[in-house]
Amino acid sequence: MHHKSGRKPAARRIGARELRRIILKEVSSIREQLDIDVELDDEVIDLVVKNMPDPSQGPGKMKDFLNGPGSDSRVREVIAAGREDGSIDDEAAAPQEISKRIGDLAPTQLDIDLTKSIAFPLSRFDSLKKMISGGTQRIGPPGNDTIVINGGIIVDGHHRWSGLFSVAGPDGQIAAFDLGLPEKDAASTLAAAQAGIAATLDGGEPVPSAKVKPGTNILGKSQEDIANMIRSFVGKKSQAGEILSDEFAQMAIDDDAVASHFDIDRDATAEDAKEAIIEKVASNLAAMSQPAEGSPDRTDMPQLDKAKGGVEAVVGALSQGEVNYKQPIAQESKESNSDLVLERWQKLAGLISG
């Protein structure tokens, strides 16, 4: 009876010529696969390089690109790869949450609506008291109570800014998230914001346009003009309640801090109190900064709240340098790294002369 030894068969030895043939076959296979991948990458990257406008051309041009050639989902992936473009620092930001004097900020909207500015401070007495109490003001619901700025310009939260300005004046302090982008001009900043929105819409959804509703623009208006506008809204309903109601006026008379702030006499009538408040608010709003140079039409303003994940997602992506909104678009070393792998295989094959 024969017993199996249990030993594995000896491995087959191959000669140098056969080993070289195997290596060259693998090199050919790798090269073929790399050619396909690089061609696809190059096609998308070339599309972005040729069509993406320089951010200095503004948010309108950027939005047109993003809703045209830039709507391709592969392009959106490139736009969301700002930290992988071979230049980590080109979109690098220095974000921080700060307290900002509102008189040091300029809007990037061409219009500021009166009713959106005065609705809360002149309809809700508790809002008014808080806004004039001093210190850094957080305007809005928890989680959305800071405006977004980039240096000295406002990116998001214009009417929260103007609302505080209406009663606190230029020395009021507001909580703000400063993106700290390298570019500080309005056109480039807002173009970057449009790209930031697109980076969250990875399915190729269109970057939205602002819907412009008729309003009462107060930018560039005189104190007298704004005062007359406010008078026309007294007693009317706003999103926050009735504007300058008799009850509101009486509360202003009875509150020492509010009465002092608006120079309201203790024996003033409700009408007197309303007029004192109107004049102070009109004076403040007339002192607001005019739009920063390069501010776009309202329809081209970035709609950060329409991004996937909302304002926070766009702010997070921009502040971490993840948004590819300017050259360079792709890492030039990507293809060269693959070539290095091929070169090593080819050298190995070359060492084996067969």
C-alpha positions in Angstrom: 0.0 0.0 0.0 1.3 3.4 -1.0 0.9 6.4 1.5 0.6 10.0 0.3 3.4 12.2 1.6 1.1 15.2 1.9 3.7 17.4 0.4 2.7 20.0 -2.2 4.1 19.7 -5.7 7.3 21.6 -6.3 6.7 25.1 -7.7 7.3 25.4 -11.4 10.4 27.5 -12.2 10.2 29.9 -15.0 13.0 31.4 -17.0 14.0 35.0 -17.3 12.5 35.2 -20.8 9.0 34.1 -19.6 9.2 36.3 -16.6 9.9 39.3 -18.8 7.0 38.4 -21.1 4.6 38.3 -18.1 5.8 41.6 -16.8 5.5 43.3 -20.3 2.0 41.9 -20.6 1.1 43.4 -17.2 2.7 46.8 -18.3 0.5 46.7 -21.4 -2.6 46.0 -19.4 -1.9 48.8 -16.9 -1.1 51.2 -19.7 -4.4 50.4 -21.4 -6.4 50.9 -18.2 -4.6 54.1 -17.4 -5.2 55.5 -20.9 -9.0 55.1 -20.4 -9.0 56.6 -16.9 -6.8 59.6 -17.8 -8.8 60.3 -21.0 -12.0 60.5 -18.9 -10.4 62.7 -16.3 -8.8 64.9 -18.9 -12.1 65.3 -20.7 -13.8 66.6 -17.6 -10.9 68.7 -16.4 -10.5 70.2 -19.8 -14.2 71.1 -19.8 -13.9 72.9 -16.5 -10.6 74.7 -17.4 -12.1 75.9 -20.7 -15.5 77.0 -19.4 -15.3 78.0 -15.7 -15.1 81.8 -15.5 -12.5 83.5 -13.3 -14.3 84.3 -10.0 -13.7 88.0 -10.6 -16.3 87.9 -13.3 -18.9 87.5 -10.7 -21.7 85.2 -9.5 -23.9 85.6 -12.6 -21.2 84.2 -14.9 -20.4 81.5 -12.4 -24.0 80.5 -12.2 -24.4 80.3 -16.0 -21.4 78.0 -16.1 -22.7 75.8 -13.3 -26.1 75.5 -14.9 -24.5 74.8 -18.3 -21.4 72.7 -18.8 -20.9 72.7 -15.0 -24.2 70.7 -14.5 -22.4 67.5 -15.4 -22.2 65.4 -12.2 -18.5 64.6 -13.0 -17.8 68.4 -13.2 -19.5 68.9 -9.8 -17.2 66.3 -8.4 -14.2 68.3 -9.7 -15.7 71.5 -8.2 -16.0 69.7 -4.8 -12.3 68.7 -4.8 -10.7 72.0 -4.0 -8.2 70.3 -1.6 -7.1 67.8 -4.3 -6.2 70.2 -7.1 -2.5 70.2 -6.4 -2.6 73.6 -4.6 -4.2 73.2 -1.2 -3.6 76.9 -0.4 -5.2 78.5 -3.4 -8.7 78.4 -1.9 -7.5 78.2 1.6 -9.6 80.2 4.0 -9.1 81.5 7.5 -12.7 81.2 8.9 -13.7 82.5 12.3 -16.8 83.5 14.2 -16.5 87.1 15.2 -18.3 90.2 16.6 -18.5 92.8 13.9 -19.5 96.5 14.1 -22.4 96.8 11.6 -21.3 100.2 10.4 -18.1 98.5 9.0 -20.0 96.2 6.8 -21.2 96.8 3.2 -24.1 94.9 1.6 -23.7 93.0 -1.7 -27.4 93.2 -2.5 -28.5 96.2 -4.5 -31.7 96.5 -2.5 -32.6 96.3 1.1 -36.3 96.1 1.8 -37.9 98.4 4.4 -40.5 96.0 5.8 -38.0 93.1 6.2 -35.7 95.6 8.1 -38.2 97.0 10.5 -40.7 94.1 11.0 -39.2 92.6 14.2 -37.7 95.6 15.9 -40.8 97.8 15.4 -43.4 95.0 15.9 -42.1 93.0 18.8 -41.0 95.0 21.8 -38.8 92.2 23.3 -36.9 92.2 20.0 -36.4 95.9 20.1 -35.2 95.9 23.7 -32.7 93.1 23.0 -31.3 94.8 19.9 -30.6 98.1 21.8 -29.3 96.4 24.9 -25.6 96.5 23.7 -23.1 93.7 23.3 -22.9 91.3 20.4 -26.3 90.5 19.0 -27.3 87.1 17.6 -30.1 87.8 15.2 -32.4 84.9 14.1 -33.4 81.5 15.4 -30.8 79.2 17.2 -28.6 77.6 14.6 -29.2 80.4 12.1 -28.4 83.4 14.3 -25.2 84.6 12.7 -24.8 86.4 9.4 -22.1 85.3 6.9 -19.5 87.8 5.8 -16.1 87.8 4.0 -14.0 90.6 5.4 -16.1 93.7 5.2 -18.8 92.5 2.9 -22.0 90.6 3.7 -22.6 87.3 1.9 -25.8 86.2 3.7 -28.1 87.8 6.3 -28.6 91.3 4.8 -32.0 91.9 6.4 -30.8 90.7 9.8 -28.0 93.3 9.4 -30.3 96.1 8.4 -32.8 95.1 11.1 -30.2 95.6 13.8 -28.9 98.8 12.0 -32.4 100.3 12.1 -32.5 100.6 15.9 -28.9 100.2 17.1 -27.2 102.4 14.5 -23.7 101.9 13.0 -22.1 101.1 16.4 -24.2 98.0 16.9 -22.3 94.7 17.1 -23.5 91.6 15.3 -22.4 87.9 15.5 -20.9 87.0 12.1 -19.1 84.0 10.6 -16.3 85.4 8.5 -15.4 83.0 5.7 -11.8 84.4 5.5 -11.6 83.7 1.7 -8.4 84.9 0.0 -10.5 87.1 -2.3 -12.2 90.1 -0.5 -14.1 91.7 -3.4 -17.8 91.2 -3.9 -17.7 89.6 -7.3 -15.2 86.9 -6.5 -16.7 86.2 -3.0 -20.2 85.7 -4.4 -18.9 83.6 -7.4 -17.1 81.3 -4.9 -20.4 81.1 -2.9 -22.2 80.0 -6.1 -19.6 77.3 -6.7 -20.0 76.3 -3.0 -23.7 75.7 -3.6 -23.0 73.6 -6.7 -20.5 71.5 -4.8 -23.4 70.4 -2.5 -25.7 69.6 -5.4 -23.7 66.6 -6.6 -26.6 65.2 -8.7 -26.3 68.1 -11.1 -29.3 70.0 -9.9 -29.4 73.6 -11.1 -27.9 76.4 -8.9 -31.0 78.4 -8.0 -31.7 82.0 -8.9 -33.1 84.5 -6.4 -36.8 85.2 -6.8 -37.3 89.0 -6.8 -40.5 90.2 -5.2 -41.5 93.9 -5.4 -40.4 95.7 -2.2 -39.5 99.0 -0.8 -35.8 99.6 -1.3 -34.2 102.0 1.2 -30.6 101.9 0.0 -29.6 105.4 -1.2 -32.7 107.0 0.2 -32.7 110.1 2.5 -33.7 110.2 6.1 -36.9 112.1 5.1 -37.8 109.6 2.4 -37.3 106.6 4.7 -39.3 108.3 7.5 -42.2 108.8 5.1 -42.0 105.2 4.0 -42.1 104.0 7.6 -45.1 106.2 8.3 -47.0 104.6 5.5 -46.5 101.2 7.2 -47.6 102.2 10.7 -50.4 100.0 11.9 -50.0 97.5 9.1 -49.3 93.8 9.6 -45.8 92.5 9.0 -44.4 89.0 9.3 -43.7 89.8 13.0 -46.9 91.6 13.9 -48.4 95.1 13.7 -45.8 97.8 13.0 -45.7 100.5 15.7 -49.0 99.8 17.3 -50.4 102.0 20.1 -49.6 99.3 22.6 -46.0 99.1 21.3 -45.6 102.9 21.6 -46.9 103.0 25.2 -44.5 100.3 26.2 -41.7 102.4 24.7 -42.8 105.4 26.8 -42.9 103.3 30.0 -39.6 101.6 29.5 -36.7 103.8 30.8 -34.0 102.2 28.5 -36.1 102.4 25.4 -37.4 105.9 26.1 -33.9 107.1 26.7 -32.6 105.5 23.5 -35.2 107.2 21.4 -35.4 110.5 23.4 -39.0 109.9 24.3 -40.4 112.1 27.1 -42.1 110.5 30.0 -45.3 112.5 29.3 -45.3 111.9 25.5 -48.3 110.6 23.7 -48.3 107.4 21.7 -48.1 109.4 18.5 -45.2 111.4 19.9 -43.4 108.2 20.7 -44.0 106.7 17.3 -42.6 109.9 15.7 -39.5 109.8 17.9 -38.9 106.1 16.9 -39.5 106.8 13.2 -37.0 109.6 13.1 -34.3 107.7 14.9 -34.8 104.6 12.7 -34.9 106.6 9.5 -31.7 108.4 10.5 -30.0 105.0 11.1 -31.1 103.4 7.9 -30.1 106.4 5.8 -26.6 105.9 7.2 -26.2 102.3 6.0 -23.3 101.6 3.6 -24.0 101.5 -0.1 -23.5 98.2 -1.9 -19.9 97.0 -2.4 -18.4 97.5 -5.8 -19.2 94.5 -8.0 -22.5 93.7 -6.3 -24.7 91.8 -8.7 -28.3 92.0 -9.8 -30.6 90.4 -7.2 -31.3 87.3 -9.4 -27.6 86.4 -9.3 -27.2 86.6 -5.6 -26.2 83.2 -4.1 -29.1 81.3 -2.4 -27.1 79.6 0.3 -30.2 78.3 2.0 -31.1 76.3 -1.1 -27.9 74.3 -1.0 -28.1 70.6 0.1 -27.4 71.0 3.8 -28.3 74.7 3.8 -26.1 77.7 4.6 -24.0 75.6 7.0 -22.9 73.1 4.3 -21.8 75.9 1.9 -20.0 77.8 4.7 -18.3 74.6 5.8 -17.1 73.7 2.4 -15.8 77.2 1.5 -14.1 77.7 4.9 -12.2 74.4 4.5 -11.0 75.1 1.0 -13.0 72.3 -0.5 -14.6 74.3 -3.3 -12.6 74.3 -6.5 -13.7 77.8 -7.8 -10.5 78.9 -9.5 -7.3 77.6 -11.2 -5.6 75.2 -10.8 -8.5 72.9 -11.3 -6.7 69.5 -11.1 -3.6 68.1 -9.6 -1.0 67.9 -12.3 0.9 65.2 -10.5 -2.0 62.7 -10.7 -1.0 61.3 -14.1 2.7 61.5 -13.3 2.3 59.2 -10.3 0.7 56.6 -12.5 3.5 57.0 -15.0 6.0 56.4 -12.2 4.4 53.0 -11.5 4.7 52.1 -15.2 8.3 53.3 -15.4 9.3 51.0 -12.5 7.6 48.0 -14.1 9.3 48.8 -17.4 12.7 49.1 -15.7 12.1 45.7 -14.1 11.3 44.2 -17.5 14.4 45.9 -18.9 16.7 44.3 -16.3 15.6 40.9 -17.5 17.1 40.6 -20.9 15.9 37.1 -21.4 
